[in-house]
Amino acid sequence: MRTLRAEIIRLLMEHREGLNVREICQLLDLEPEREREVYSHLKAIARILRRKGFRLLMLPPRCKECGFEFNKLRVSKCPKCKSERIEAARFKID
Ligand SMILES: [Zn+2]
């Protein structure tokens, strides 16, 4: 039986350019409500991958208007220009 965690690792291995959590949910046919669950799996996945000699890189969320980079994962609004056009954090295997 495949676990969700194993499925996410497989996807990240296949998409070396990186994926955001919304894309992971779409590719795995998960309801958008499960994004939070995927984020928590990614933390565990980072540890699993490290043991296998890989690194999970997190490219931080970015404001599409002014380019501001956030230092946290889930954001809705840019503190600098107040834009809500935010590019979600991406995860990629190094
Ligand atoms: Zn901004």
PDB file of the backbone (N, CA, C, O) and the ligand in Angstrom, with CONECT records:
HET     ZN  A 101       1
ATOM      1  N   MET A   1       0.843  -1.203   0.000  1.00  0.00           N
ATOM      2  CA  MET A   1       0.000   0.000   0.000  1.00  0.00           C
ATOM      3  C   MET A   1       0.874   1.247   0.000  1.00  0.00           C
ATOM      4  O   MET A   1       1.856   1.354   0.735  1.00  0.00           O
ATOM      5  N   ARG A   2       0.481   2.172  -0.844  1.00  0.00           N
ATOM      6  CA  ARG A   2       1.256   3.413  -0.933  1.00  0.00           C
ATOM      7  C   ARG A   2       0.732   4.421   0.070  1.00  0.00           C
ATOM      8  O   ARG A   2      -0.475   4.644   0.170  1.00  0.00           O
ATOM      9  N   THR A   3       1.623   5.013   0.793  1.00  0.00           N
ATOM     10  CA  THR A   3       1.186   6.045   1.733  1.00  0.00           C
ATOM     11  C   THR A   3       1.242   7.403   1.033  1.00  0.00           C
ATOM     12  O   THR A   3       1.920   7.570   0.019  1.00  0.00           O
ATOM     13  N   LEU A   4       0.527   8.348   1.589  1.00  0.00           N
ATOM     14  CA  LEU A   4       0.533   9.699   1.035  1.00  0.00           C
ATOM     15  C   LEU A   4       1.962  10.247   1.017  1.00  0.00           C
ATOM     16  O   LEU A   4       2.383  10.910   0.069  1.00  0.00           O
ATOM     17  N   ARG A   5       2.685   9.951   2.087  1.00  0.00           N
ATOM     18  CA  ARG A   5       4.062  10.448   2.185  1.00  0.00           C
ATOM     19  C   ARG A   5       4.918   9.909   1.031  1.00  0.00           C
ATOM     20  O   ARG A   5       5.679  10.647   0.405  1.00  0.00           O
ATOM     21  N   ALA A   6       4.776   8.606   0.766  1.00  0.00           N
ATOM     22  CA  ALA A   6       5.537   7.991  -0.331  1.00  0.00           C
ATOM     23  C   ALA A   6       5.122   8.589  -1.674  1.00  0.00           C
ATOM     24  O   ALA A   6       5.961   8.792  -2.552  1.00  0.00           O
ATOM     25  N   GLU A   7       3.841   8.867  -1.830  1.00  0.00           N
ATOM     26  CA  GLU A   7       3.348   9.469  -3.076  1.00  0.00           C
ATOM     27  C   GLU A   7       3.949  10.857  -3.283  1.00  0.00           C
ATOM     28  O   GLU A   7       4.318  11.222  -4.399  1.00  0.00           O
ATOM     29  N   ILE A   8       4.043  11.624  -2.207  1.00  0.00           N
ATOM     30  CA  ILE A   8       4.600  12.982  -2.326  1.00  0.00           C
ATOM     31  C   ILE A   8       6.080  12.899  -2.707  1.00  0.00           C
ATOM     32  O   ILE A   8       6.555  13.661  -3.549  1.00  0.00           O
ATOM     33  N   ILE A   9       6.801  11.969  -2.081  1.00  0.00           N
ATOM     34  CA  ILE A   9       8.225  11.805  -2.421  1.00  0.00           C
ATOM     35  C   ILE A   9       8.374  11.432  -3.895  1.00  0.00           C
ATOM     36  O   ILE A   9       9.242  11.957  -4.592  1.00  0.00           O
ATOM     37  N   ARG A  10       7.518  10.522  -4.362  1.00  0.00           N
ATOM     38  CA  ARG A  10       7.575  10.108  -5.769  1.00  0.00           C
ATOM     39  C   ARG A  10       7.358  11.320  -6.694  1.00  0.00           C
ATOM     40  O   ARG A  10       8.075  11.498  -7.678  1.00  0.00           O
ATOM     41  N   LEU A  11       6.373  12.132  -6.362  1.00  0.00           N
ATOM     42  CA  LEU A  11       6.090  13.316  -7.186  1.00  0.00           C
ATOM     43  C   LEU A  11       7.274  14.269  -7.221  1.00  0.00           C
ATOM     44  O   LEU A  11       7.633  14.794  -8.276  1.00  0.00           O
ATOM     45  N   LEU A  12       7.883  14.489  -6.042  1.00  0.00           N
ATOM     46  CA  LEU A  12       9.009  15.425  -5.981  1.00  0.00           C
ATOM     47  C   LEU A  12      10.198  14.880  -6.770  1.00  0.00           C
ATOM     48  O   LEU A  12      10.956  15.645  -7.366  1.00  0.00           O
ATOM     49  N   MET A  13      10.357  13.549  -6.772  1.00  0.00           N
ATOM     50  CA  MET A  13      11.432  12.928  -7.544  1.00  0.00           C
ATOM     51  C   MET A  13      11.174  13.123  -9.047  1.00  0.00           C
ATOM     52  O   MET A  13      12.110  13.315  -9.823  1.00  0.00           O
ATOM     53  N   GLU A  14       9.913  13.073  -9.438  1.00  0.00           N
ATOM     54  CA  GLU A  14       9.558  13.193 -10.855  1.00  0.00           C
ATOM     55  C   GLU A  14       9.580  14.641 -11.330  1.00  0.00           C
ATOM     56  O   GLU A  14       9.818  14.914 -12.506  1.00  0.00           O
ATOM     57  N   HIS A  15       9.329  15.567 -10.403  1.00  0.00           N
ATOM     58  CA  HIS A  15       9.251  16.979 -10.796  1.00  0.00           C
ATOM     59  C   HIS A  15      10.415  17.727 -10.160  1.00  0.00           C
ATOM     60  O   HIS A  15      10.245  18.431  -9.165  1.00  0.00           O
ATOM     61  N   ARG A  16      11.594  17.567 -10.744  1.00  0.00           N
ATOM     62  CA  ARG A  16      12.787  18.142 -10.139  1.00  0.00           C
ATOM     63  C   ARG A  16      12.806  19.652 -10.200  1.00  0.00           C
ATOM     64  O   ARG A  16      13.614  20.291  -9.525  1.00  0.00           O
ATOM     65  N   GLU A  17      11.910  20.246 -11.018  1.00  0.00           N
ATOM     66  CA  GLU A  17      11.848  21.703 -11.092  1.00  0.00           C
ATOM     67  C   GLU A  17      11.133  22.275  -9.869  1.00  0.00           C
ATOM     68  O   GLU A  17      11.159  23.483  -9.635  1.00  0.00           O
ATOM     69  N   GLY A  18      10.495  21.397  -9.092  1.00  0.00           N
ATOM     70  CA  GLY A  18       9.829  21.846  -7.871  1.00  0.00           C
ATOM     71  C   GLY A  18       8.317  21.928  -8.033  1.00  0.00           C
ATOM     72  O   GLY A  18       7.799  22.108  -9.136  1.00  0.00           O
ATOM     73  N   LEU A  19       7.629  21.792  -6.919  1.00  0.00           N
ATOM     74  CA  LEU A  19       6.161  21.834  -6.897  1.00  0.00           C
ATOM     75  C   LEU A  19       5.721  22.644  -5.694  1.00  0.00           C
ATOM     76  O   LEU A  19       6.396  22.670  -4.665  1.00  0.00           O
ATOM     77  N   ASN A  20       4.574  23.309  -5.835  1.00  0.00           N
ATOM     78  CA  ASN A  20       4.005  23.883  -4.625  1.00  0.00           C
ATOM     79  C   ASN A  20       2.915  22.949  -4.102  1.00  0.00           C
ATOM     80  O   ASN A  20       2.525  21.993  -4.773  1.00  0.00           O
ATOM     81  N   VAL A  21       2.435  23.237  -2.908  1.00  0.00           N
ATOM     82  CA  VAL A  21       1.511  22.305  -2.255  1.00  0.00           C
ATOM     83  C   VAL A  21       0.199  22.185  -3.036  1.00  0.00           C
ATOM     84  O   VAL A  21      -0.412  21.116  -3.070  1.00  0.00           O
ATOM     85  N   ARG A  22      -0.225  23.272  -3.656  1.00  0.00           N
ATOM     86  CA  ARG A  22      -1.457  23.186  -4.451  1.00  0.00           C
ATOM     87  C   ARG A  22      -1.278  22.211  -5.608  1.00  0.00           C
ATOM     88  O   ARG A  22      -2.163  21.413  -5.915  1.00  0.00           O
ATOM     89  N   GLU A  23      -0.106  22.294  -6.242  1.00  0.00           N
ATOM     90  CA  GLU A  23       0.162  21.375  -7.360  1.00  0.00           C
ATOM     91  C   GLU A  23       0.230  19.928  -6.873  1.00  0.00           C
ATOM     92  O   GLU A  23      -0.254  19.016  -7.542  1.00  0.00           O
ATOM     93  N   ILE A  24       0.832  19.730  -5.706  1.00  0.00           N
ATOM     94  CA  ILE A  24       0.904  18.371  -5.151  1.00  0.00           C
ATOM     95  C   ILE A  24      -0.511  17.841  -4.924  1.00  0.00           C
ATOM     96  O   ILE A  24      -0.807  16.695  -5.260  1.00  0.00           O
ATOM     97  N   CYS A  25      -1.384  18.670  -4.357  1.00  0.00           N
ATOM     98  CA  CYS A  25      -2.772  18.248  -4.120  1.00  0.00           C
ATOM     99  C   CYS A  25      -3.470  17.914  -5.432  1.00  0.00           C
ATOM    100  O   CYS A  25      -4.187  16.917  -5.526  1.00  0.00           O
ATOM    101  N   GLN A  26      -3.259  18.754  -6.446  1.00  0.00           N
ATOM    102  CA  GLN A  26      -3.912  18.492  -7.733  1.00  0.00           C
ATOM    103  C   GLN A  26      -3.410  17.190  -8.346  1.00  0.00           C
ATOM    104  O   GLN A  26      -4.195  16.384  -8.844  1.00  0.00           O
ATOM    105  N   LEU A  27      -2.098  16.993  -8.304  1.00  0.00           N
ATOM    106  CA  LEU A  27      -1.531  15.792  -8.931  1.00  0.00           C
ATOM    107  C   LEU A  27      -1.956  14.521  -8.209  1.00  0.00           C
ATOM    108  O   LEU A  27      -2.035  13.455  -8.820  1.00  0.00           O
ATOM    109  N   LEU A  28      -2.227  14.628  -6.923  1.00  0.00           N
ATOM    110  CA  LEU A  28      -2.620  13.444  -6.143  1.00  0.00           C
ATOM    111  C   LEU A  28      -4.131  13.377  -5.945  1.00  0.00           C
ATOM    112  O   LEU A  28      -4.642  12.513  -5.233  1.00  0.00           O
ATOM    113  N   ASP A  29      -4.838  14.310  -6.592  1.00  0.00           N
ATOM    114  CA  ASP A  29      -6.296  14.300  -6.479  1.00  0.00           C
ATOM    115  C   ASP A  29      -6.778  14.472  -5.043  1.00  0.00           C
ATOM    116  O   ASP A  29      -7.727  13.817  -4.612  1.00  0.00           O
ATOM    117  N   LEU A  30      -6.119  15.354  -4.314  1.00  0.00           N
ATOM    118  CA  LEU A  30      -6.513  15.621  -2.929  1.00  0.00           C
ATOM    119  C   LEU A  30      -7.366  16.881  -2.878  1.00  0.00           C
ATOM    120  O   LEU A  30      -7.171  17.809  -3.663  1.00  0.00           O
ATOM    121  N   GLU A  31      -8.297  16.902  -1.961  1.00  0.00           N
ATOM    122  CA  GLU A  31      -9.101  18.108  -1.755  1.00  0.00           C
ATOM    123  C   GLU A  31      -8.181  19.241  -1.304  1.00  0.00           C
ATOM    124  O   GLU A  31      -7.220  18.991  -0.577  1.00  0.00           O
ATOM    125  N   PRO A  32      -8.457  20.494  -1.722  1.00  0.00           N
ATOM    126  CA  PRO A  32      -7.617  21.631  -1.293  1.00  0.00           C
ATOM    127  C   PRO A  32      -7.548  21.764   0.233  1.00  0.00           C
ATOM    128  O   PRO A  32      -6.586  22.317   0.766  1.00  0.00           O
ATOM    129  N   GLU A  33      -8.548  21.266   0.920  1.00  0.00           N
ATOM    130  CA  GLU A  33      -8.547  21.333   2.396  1.00  0.00           C
ATOM    131  C   GLU A  33      -7.389  20.537   2.991  1.00  0.00           C
ATOM    132  O   GLU A  33      -7.030  20.730   4.153  1.00  0.00           O
ATOM    133  N   ARG A  34      -6.806  19.645   2.195  1.00  0.00           N
ATOM    134  CA  ARG A  34      -5.738  18.820   2.751  1.00  0.00           C
ATOM    135  C   ARG A  34      -4.362  19.440   2.584  1.00  0.00           C
ATOM    136  O   ARG A  34      -3.355  18.801   2.888  1.00  0.00           O
ATOM    137  N   GLU A  35      -4.302  20.701   2.094  1.00  0.00           N
ATOM    138  CA  GLU A  35      -2.993  21.350   1.931  1.00  0.00           C
ATOM    139  C   GLU A  35      -2.208  21.389   3.241  1.00  0.00           C
ATOM    140  O   GLU A  35      -0.996  21.177   3.263  1.00  0.00           O
ATOM    141  N   ARG A  36      -2.925  21.665   4.328  1.00  0.00           N
ATOM    142  CA  ARG A  36      -2.259  21.746   5.636  1.00  0.00           C
ATOM    143  C   ARG A  36      -1.584  20.416   5.991  1.00  0.00           C
ATOM    144  O   ARG A  36      -0.471  20.373   6.515  1.00  0.00           O
ATOM    145  N   GLU A  37      -2.300  19.346   5.683  1.00  0.00           N
ATOM    146  CA  GLU A  37      -1.779  17.997   5.940  1.00  0.00           C
ATOM    147  C   GLU A  37      -0.514  17.751   5.101  1.00  0.00           C
ATOM    148  O   GLU A  37       0.464  17.177   5.579  1.00  0.00           O
ATOM    149  N   VAL A  38      -0.562  18.202   3.835  1.00  0.00           N
ATOM    150  CA  VAL A  38       0.601  18.019   2.961  1.00  0.00           C
ATOM    151  C   VAL A  38       1.802  18.795   3.513  1.00  0.00           C
ATOM    152  O   VAL A  38       2.926  18.295   3.488  1.00  0.00           O
ATOM    153  N   TYR A  39       1.568  20.008   4.008  1.00  0.00           N
ATOM    154  CA  TYR A  39       2.669  20.791   4.590  1.00  0.00           C
ATOM    155  C   TYR A  39       3.318  20.027   5.739  1.00  0.00           C
ATOM    156  O   TYR A  39       4.542  20.016   5.869  1.00  0.00           O
ATOM    157  N   SER A  40       2.498  19.390   6.571  1.00  0.00           N
ATOM    158  CA  SER A  40       3.105  18.697   7.711  1.00  0.00           C
ATOM    159  C   SER A  40       3.851  17.451   7.233  1.00  0.00           C
ATOM    160  O   SER A  40       4.876  17.086   7.809  1.00  0.00           O
ATOM    161  N   HIS A  41       3.343  16.793   6.179  1.00  0.00           N
ATOM    162  CA  HIS A  41       4.095  15.664   5.619  1.00  0.00           C
ATOM    163  C   HIS A  41       5.444  16.125   5.077  1.00  0.00           C
ATOM    164  O   HIS A  41       6.441  15.414   5.200  1.00  0.00           O
ATOM    165  N   LEU A  42       5.476  17.319   4.474  1.00  0.00           N
ATOM    166  CA  LEU A  42       6.719  17.796   3.861  1.00  0.00           C
ATOM    167  C   LEU A  42       7.825  17.954   4.894  1.00  0.00           C
ATOM    168  O   LEU A  42       9.001  17.747   4.592  1.00  0.00           O
ATOM    169  N   LYS A  43       7.445  18.322   6.122  1.00  0.00           N
ATOM    170  CA  LYS A  43       8.463  18.442   7.167  1.00  0.00           C
ATOM    171  C   LYS A  43       9.097  17.081   7.441  1.00  0.00           C
ATOM    172  O   LYS A  43      10.317  16.968   7.565  1.00  0.00           O
ATOM    173  N   ALA A  44       8.255  16.049   7.534  1.00  0.00           N
ATOM    174  CA  ALA A  44       8.765  14.698   7.774  1.00  0.00           C
ATOM    175  C   ALA A  44       9.564  14.214   6.560  1.00  0.00           C
ATOM    176  O   ALA A  44      10.594  13.555   6.701  1.00  0.00           O
ATOM    177  N   ILE A  45       9.070  14.554   5.369  1.00  0.00           N
ATOM    178  CA  ILE A  45       9.740  14.130   4.139  1.00  0.00           C
ATOM    179  C   ILE A  45      11.144  14.730   4.051  1.00  0.00           C
ATOM    180  O   ILE A  45      12.078  14.072   3.593  1.00  0.00           O
ATOM    181  N   ALA A  46      11.286  15.977   4.493  1.00  0.00           N
ATOM    182  CA  ALA A  46      12.613  16.608   4.489  1.00  0.00           C
ATOM    183  C   ALA A  46      13.594  15.768   5.313  1.00  0.00           C
ATOM    184  O   ALA A  46      14.747  15.586   4.920  1.00  0.00           O
ATOM    185  N   ARG A  47      13.123  15.256   6.463  1.00  0.00           N
ATOM    186  CA  ARG A  47      13.992  14.426   7.309  1.00  0.00           C
ATOM    187  C   ARG A  47      14.298  13.085   6.649  1.00  0.00           C
ATOM    188  O   ARG A  47      15.436  12.616   6.683  1.00  0.00           O
ATOM    189  N   ILE A  48      13.276  12.467   6.048  1.00  0.00           N
ATOM    190  CA  ILE A  48      13.460  11.168   5.390  1.00  0.00           C
ATOM    191  C   ILE A  48      14.479  11.298   4.263  1.00  0.00           C
ATOM    192  O   ILE A  48      15.370  10.462   4.112  1.00  0.00           O
ATOM    193  N   LEU A  49      14.329  12.365   3.471  1.00  0.00           N
ATOM    194  CA  LEU A  49      15.213  12.548   2.320  1.00  0.00           C
ATOM    195  C   LEU A  49      16.649  12.793   2.760  1.00  0.00           C
ATOM    196  O   LEU A  49      17.597  12.346   2.114  1.00  0.00           O
ATOM    197  N   ARG A  50      16.795  13.516   3.880  1.00  0.00           N
ATOM    198  CA  ARG A  50      18.139  13.817   4.374  1.00  0.00           C
ATOM    199  C   ARG A  50      18.870  12.517   4.713  1.00  0.00           C
ATOM    200  O   ARG A  50      20.067  12.377   4.459  1.00  0.00           O
ATOM    201  N   ARG A  51      18.127  11.572   5.291  1.00  0.00           N
ATOM    202  CA  ARG A  51      18.740  10.275   5.612  1.00  0.00           C
ATOM    203  C   ARG A  51      19.155   9.520   4.356  1.00  0.00           C
ATOM    204  O   ARG A  51      20.082   8.710   4.390  1.00  0.00           O
ATOM    205  N   LYS A  52      18.459   9.790   3.236  1.00  0.00           N
ATOM    206  CA  LYS A  52      18.782   9.117   1.973  1.00  0.00           C
ATOM    207  C   LYS A  52      19.828   9.876   1.176  1.00  0.00           C
ATOM    208  O   LYS A  52      20.195   9.467   0.075  1.00  0.00           O
ATOM    209  N   GLY A  53      20.309  10.988   1.733  1.00  0.00           N
ATOM    210  CA  GLY A  53      21.341  11.750   1.051  1.00  0.00           C
ATOM    211  C   GLY A  53      20.818  12.816   0.100  1.00  0.00           C
ATOM    212  O   GLY A  53      21.585  13.384  -0.677  1.00  0.00           O
ATOM    213  N   PHE A  54      19.523  13.092   0.155  1.00  0.00           N
ATOM    214  CA  PHE A  54      18.957  14.177  -0.651  1.00  0.00           C
ATOM    215  C   PHE A  54      18.634  15.350   0.259  1.00  0.00           C
ATOM    216  O   PHE A  54      18.584  15.225   1.483  1.00  0.00           O
ATOM    217  N   ARG A  55      18.415  16.499  -0.382  1.00  0.00           N
ATOM    218  CA  ARG A  55      17.954  17.655   0.378  1.00  0.00           C
ATOM    219  C   ARG A  55      16.648  18.145  -0.211  1.00  0.00           C
ATOM    220  O   ARG A  55      16.493  18.229  -1.429  1.00  0.00           O
ATOM    221  N   LEU A  56      15.713  18.466   0.660  1.00  0.00           N
ATOM    222  CA  LEU A  56      14.471  19.080   0.193  1.00  0.00           C
ATOM    223  C   LEU A  56      14.622  20.585   0.355  1.00  0.00           C
ATOM    224  O   LEU A  56      14.718  21.100   1.469  1.00  0.00           O
ATOM    225  N   LEU A  57      14.641  21.274  -0.771  1.00  0.00           N
ATOM    226  CA  LEU A  57      14.787  22.721  -0.724  1.00  0.00           C
ATOM    227  C   LEU A  57      13.423  23.375  -0.699  1.00  0.00           C
ATOM    228  O   LEU A  57      12.501  22.934  -1.385  1.00  0.00           O
ATOM    229  N   MET A  58      13.296  24.423   0.089  1.00  0.00           N
ATOM    230  CA  MET A  58      12.058  25.184   0.110  1.00  0.00           C
ATOM    231  C   MET A  58      12.345  26.560  -0.471  1.00  0.00           C
ATOM    232  O   MET A  58      13.146  27.321   0.073  1.00  0.00           O
ATOM    233  N   LEU A  59      11.688  26.867  -1.574  1.00  0.00           N
ATOM    234  CA  LEU A  59      11.805  28.198  -2.142  1.00  0.00           C
ATOM    235  C   LEU A  59      10.656  29.003  -1.549  1.00  0.00           C
ATOM    236  O   LEU A  59       9.491  28.668  -1.759  1.00  0.00           O
ATOM    237  N   PRO A  60      10.973  30.060  -0.811  1.00  0.00           N
ATOM    238  CA  PRO A  60       9.949  30.736  -0.012  1.00  0.00           C
ATOM    239  C   PRO A  60       8.862  31.382  -0.870  1.00  0.00           C
ATOM    240  O   PRO A  60       9.080  31.667  -2.048  1.00  0.00           O
ATOM    241  N   PRO A  61       7.692  31.612  -0.274  1.00  0.00           N
ATOM    242  CA  PRO A  61       6.630  32.321  -0.986  1.00  0.00           C
ATOM    243  C   PRO A  61       7.123  33.718  -1.379  1.00  0.00           C
ATOM    244  O   PRO A  61       7.925  34.327  -0.671  1.00  0.00           O
ATOM    245  N   ARG A  62       6.645  34.198  -2.487  1.00  0.00           N
ATOM    246  CA  ARG A  62       7.101  35.494  -3.011  1.00  0.00           C
ATOM    247  C   ARG A  62       5.913  36.321  -3.474  1.00  0.00           C
ATOM    248  O   ARG A  62       4.946  35.784  -4.015  1.00  0.00           O
ATOM    249  N   CYS A  63       5.988  37.603  -3.264  1.00  0.00           N
ATOM    250  CA  CYS A  63       4.950  38.506  -3.754  1.00  0.00           C
ATOM    251  C   CYS A  63       5.146  38.707  -5.258  1.00  0.00           C
ATOM    252  O   CYS A  63       6.238  39.047  -5.712  1.00  0.00           O
ATOM    253  N   LYS A  64       4.071  38.492  -6.025  1.00  0.00           N
ATOM    254  CA  LYS A  64       4.192  38.646  -7.474  1.00  0.00           C
ATOM    255  C   LYS A  64       4.262  40.117  -7.880  1.00  0.00           C
ATOM    256  O   LYS A  64       4.689  40.427  -8.992  1.00  0.00           O
ATOM    257  N   GLU A  65       3.852  41.018  -7.005  1.00  0.00           N
ATOM    258  CA  GLU A  65       3.873  42.442  -7.346  1.00  0.00           C
ATOM    259  C   GLU A  65       5.240  43.063  -7.115  1.00  0.00           C
ATOM    260  O   GLU A  65       5.797  43.697  -8.011  1.00  0.00           O
ATOM    261  N   CYS A  66       5.785  42.883  -5.909  1.00  0.00           N
ATOM    262  CA  CYS A  66       7.023  43.606  -5.572  1.00  0.00           C
ATOM    263  C   CYS A  66       8.212  42.680  -5.341  1.00  0.00           C
ATOM    264  O   CYS A  66       9.326  43.156  -5.123  1.00  0.00           O
ATOM    265  N   GLY A  67       7.997  41.369  -5.384  1.00  0.00           N
ATOM    266  CA  GLY A  67       9.107  40.439  -5.250  1.00  0.00           C
ATOM    267  C   GLY A  67       9.517  40.146  -3.817  1.00  0.00           C
ATOM    268  O   GLY A  67      10.500  39.442  -3.585  1.00  0.00           O
ATOM    269  N   PHE A  68       8.767  40.681  -2.847  1.00  0.00           N
ATOM    270  CA  PHE A  68       9.092  40.434  -1.444  1.00  0.00           C
ATOM    271  C   PHE A  68       9.090  38.934  -1.152  1.00  0.00           C
ATOM    272  O   PHE A  68       8.172  38.214  -1.544  1.00  0.00           O
ATOM    273  N   GLU A  69      10.143  38.472  -0.453  1.00  0.00           N
ATOM    274  CA  GLU A  69      10.216  37.052  -0.080  1.00  0.00           C
ATOM    275  C   GLU A  69       9.831  36.877   1.364  1.00  0.00           C
ATOM    276  O   GLU A  69      10.348  37.563   2.246  1.00  0.00           O
ATOM    277  N   PHE A  70       8.919  35.951   1.604  1.00  0.00           N
ATOM    278  CA  PHE A  70       8.442  35.702   2.965  1.00  0.00           C
ATOM    279  C   PHE A  70       9.362  34.720   3.662  1.00  0.00           C
ATOM    280  O   PHE A  70      10.033  33.912   3.020  1.00  0.00           O
ATOM    281  N   ASN A  71       9.384  34.801   5.000  1.00  0.00           N
ATOM    282  CA  ASN A  71      10.198  33.828   5.722  1.00  0.00           C
ATOM    283  C   ASN A  71       9.318  32.799   6.432  1.00  0.00           C
ATOM    284  O   ASN A  71       9.791  32.067   7.301  1.00  0.00           O
ATOM    285  N   LYS A  72       8.039  32.747   6.059  1.00  0.00           N
ATOM    286  CA  LYS A  72       7.212  31.673   6.577  1.00  0.00           C
ATOM    287  C   LYS A  72       6.453  31.037   5.420  1.00  0.00           C
ATOM    288  O   LYS A  72       6.404  31.572   4.313  1.00  0.00           O
ATOM    289  N   LEU A  73       5.857  29.869   5.711  1.00  0.00           N
ATOM    290  CA  LEU A  73       5.303  29.053   4.629  1.00  0.00           C
ATOM    291  C   LEU A  73       3.978  29.526   4.079  1.00  0.00           C
ATOM    292  O   LEU A  73       3.796  29.644   2.867  1.00  0.00           O
ATOM    293  N   ARG A  74       3.058  29.794   4.981  1.00  0.00           N
ATOM    294  CA  ARG A  74       1.701  30.085   4.528  1.00  0.00           C
ATOM    295  C   ARG A  74       1.394  31.549   4.759  1.00  0.00           C
ATOM    296  O   ARG A  74       1.330  32.015   5.896  1.00  0.00           O
ATOM    297  N   VAL A  75       1.204  32.270   3.660  1.00  0.00           N
ATOM    298  CA  VAL A  75       0.953  33.696   3.761  1.00  0.00           C
ATOM    299  C   VAL A  75      -0.202  34.058   2.840  1.00  0.00           C
ATOM    300  O   VAL A  75      -0.465  33.355   1.864  1.00  0.00           O
ATOM    301  N   SER A  76      -0.890  35.149   3.146  1.00  0.00           N
ATOM    302  CA  SER A  76      -2.008  35.522   2.289  1.00  0.00           C
ATOM    303  C   SER A  76      -1.844  36.920   1.714  1.00  0.00           C
ATOM    304  O   SER A  76      -2.466  37.257   0.706  1.00  0.00           O
ATOM    305  N   LYS A  77      -1.008  37.734   2.353  1.00  0.00           N
ATOM    306  CA  LYS A  77      -0.923  39.133   1.950  1.00  0.00           C
ATOM    307  C   LYS A  77       0.509  39.642   2.129  1.00  0.00           C
ATOM    308  O   LYS A  77       1.185  39.295   3.098  1.00  0.00           O
ATOM    309  N   CYS A  78       0.958  40.465   1.189  1.00  0.00           N
ATOM    310  CA  CYS A  78       2.306  41.015   1.269  1.00  0.00           C
ATOM    311  C   CYS A  78       2.354  42.156   2.284  1.00  0.00           C
ATOM    312  O   CYS A  78       1.543  43.079   2.202  1.00  0.00           O
ATOM    313  N   PRO A  79       3.295  42.113   3.251  1.00  0.00           N
ATOM    314  CA  PRO A  79       3.374  43.181   4.253  1.00  0.00           C
ATOM    315  C   PRO A  79       3.917  44.483   3.655  1.00  0.00           C
ATOM    316  O   PRO A  79       3.728  45.557   4.226  1.00  0.00           O
ATOM    317  N   LYS A  80       4.582  44.386   2.521  1.00  0.00           N
ATOM    318  CA  LYS A  80       5.236  45.552   1.944  1.00  0.00           C
ATOM    319  C   LYS A  80       4.290  46.333   1.035  1.00  0.00           C
ATOM    320  O   LYS A  80       4.159  47.549   1.172  1.00  0.00           O
ATOM    321  N   CYS A  81       3.628  45.633   0.102  1.00  0.00           N
ATOM    322  CA  CYS A  81       2.770  46.353  -0.856  1.00  0.00           C
ATOM    323  C   CYS A  81       1.295  45.981  -0.712  1.00  0.00           C
ATOM    324  O   CYS A  81       0.449  46.488  -1.449  1.00  0.00           O
ATOM    325  N   LYS A  82       0.983  45.088   0.248  1.00  0.00           N
ATOM    326  CA  LYS A  82      -0.406  44.678   0.541  1.00  0.00           C
ATOM    327  C   LYS A  82      -1.052  43.847  -0.568  1.00  0.00           C
ATOM    328  O   LYS A  82      -2.250  43.567  -0.519  1.00  0.00           O
ATOM    329  N   SER A  83      -0.274  43.460  -1.547  1.00  0.00           N
ATOM    330  CA  SER A  83      -0.842  42.644  -2.619  1.00  0.00           C
ATOM    331  C   SER A  83      -1.211  41.263  -2.089  1.00  0.00           C
ATOM    332  O   SER A  83      -0.574  40.746  -1.171  1.00  0.00           O
ATOM    333  N   GLU A  84      -2.243  40.678  -2.676  1.00  0.00           N
ATOM    334  CA  GLU A  84      -2.600  39.308  -2.304  1.00  0.00           C
ATOM    335  C   GLU A  84      -2.201  38.332  -3.398  1.00  0.00           C
ATOM    336  O   GLU A  84      -2.554  37.154  -3.353  1.00  0.00           O
ATOM    337  N   ARG A  85      -1.462  38.831  -4.379  1.00  0.00           N
ATOM    338  CA  ARG A  85      -0.976  37.940  -5.444  1.00  0.00           C
ATOM    339  C   ARG A  85       0.347  37.331  -4.993  1.00  0.00           C
ATOM    340  O   ARG A  85       1.424  37.857  -5.272  1.00  0.00           O
ATOM    341  N   ILE A  86       0.236  36.220  -4.296  1.00  0.00           N
ATOM    342  CA  ILE A  86       1.411  35.597  -3.696  1.00  0.00           C
ATOM    343  C   ILE A  86       1.708  34.284  -4.401  1.00  0.00           C
ATOM    344  O   ILE A  86       0.823  33.453  -4.601  1.00  0.00           O
ATOM    345  N   GLU A  87       2.955  34.116  -4.768  1.00  0.00           N
ATOM    346  CA  GLU A  87       3.361  32.830  -5.334  1.00  0.00           C
ATOM    347  C   GLU A  87       3.715  31.896  -4.188  1.00  0.00           C
ATOM    348  O   GLU A  87       4.567  32.215  -3.359  1.00  0.00           O
ATOM    349  N   ALA A  88       3.062  30.748  -4.141  1.00  0.00           N
ATOM    350  CA  ALA A  88       3.236  29.824  -3.020  1.00  0.00           C
ATOM    351  C   ALA A  88       4.658  29.277  -2.948  1.00  0.00           C
ATOM    352  O   ALA A  88       5.384  29.253  -3.942  1.00  0.00           O
ATOM    353  N   ALA A  89       5.035  28.841  -1.759  1.00  0.00           N
ATOM    354  CA  ALA A  89       6.337  28.203  -1.572  1.00  0.00           C
ATOM    355  C   ALA A  89       6.445  26.978  -2.481  1.00  0.00           C
ATOM    356  O   ALA A  89       5.474  26.248  -2.679  1.00  0.00           O
ATOM    357  N   ARG A  90       7.636  26.771  -3.025  1.00  0.00           N
ATOM    358  CA  ARG A  90       7.866  25.588  -3.843  1.00  0.00           C
ATOM    359  C   ARG A  90       8.854  24.677  -3.129  1.00  0.00           C
ATOM    360  O   ARG A  90       9.727  25.126  -2.386  1.00  0.00           O
ATOM    361  N   PHE A  91       8.688  23.398  -3.376  1.00  0.00           N
ATOM    362  CA  PHE A  91       9.568  22.407  -2.777  1.00  0.00           C
ATOM    363  C   PHE A  91      10.240  21.622  -3.879  1.00  0.00           C
ATOM    364  O   PHE A  91       9.596  21.178  -4.829  1.00  0.00           O
ATOM    365  N   LYS A  92      11.554  21.455  -3.741  1.00  0.00           N
ATOM    366  CA  LYS A  92      12.242  20.656  -4.755  1.00  0.00           C
ATOM    367  C   LYS A  92      13.352  19.846  -4.122  1.00  0.00           C
ATOM    368  O   LYS A  92      13.946  20.235  -3.116  1.00  0.00           O
ATOM    369  N   ILE A  93      13.612  18.716  -4.735  1.00  0.00           N
ATOM    370  CA  ILE A  93      14.669  17.838  -4.251  1.00  0.00           C
ATOM    371  C   ILE A  93      15.974  18.241  -4.899  1.00  0.00           C
ATOM    372  O   ILE A  93      16.050  18.425  -6.114  1.00  0.00           O
ATOM    373  N   ASP A  94      16.989  18.375  -4.086  1.00  0.00           N
ATOM    374  CA  ASP A  94      18.312  18.767  -4.566  1.00  0.00           C
ATOM    375  C   ASP A  94      19.169  17.521  -4.726  1.00  0.00           C
ATOM    376  O   ASP A  94      20.330  17.617  -5.122  1.00  0.00           O
TER     377      ASP A  94
HETATM  378 ZN    ZN A 101       4.452  42.924  -2.365  1.00  0.00          ZN2+
END
